[in-house]
Amino acid sequence: GSPDWGNGETFIRDTYFKDYAQELAKDCGMISENQSWPNNCIDWEQATRELQMDYLTVDFDGVNYWVRA
């Protein structure tokens, strides 16, 4: 069900997804890693849950990964 499956797809391990969300926000220019504010005010658990709405989970050998839906 992933639209980019034929072109290759990125799988994000479930235990890494919060870090992935933070890196994505930085890479997209939404935050600056050199600033403490507002970075120290962001609820990264909530931001992660909201980002996961655009992804689906797949299981490989008992390990959950997220892939863009």
Residue, then its C-alpha position, 0 to 999 in steps of 0.5 A: g500500500s505504499p506509493d513509493w514501494g517500486n522506487g524504494e522506500t525508507f523504513i524507520r524503526d519504531t524505537y527511532f521514530k521520535d528521533y526521525a521526527q526531530e531530524l525531519a523537522k530540522d531538515c525541513g527548516m522548521i526548527s534550528e538545532n542551535q536554538s534552545w527555544p522553542n526546541n525545549c518547549i516542543d512536545w516531541e511525543q505528540a509531534t511524533r504521534e501526529l507525524q505517524m498518522d502519515y505512515l503505516t507500520v510493517d513488521f519484519d521478524g518481530v520488529n516494527y517499522w514505519v513507512r510512508a503511507 
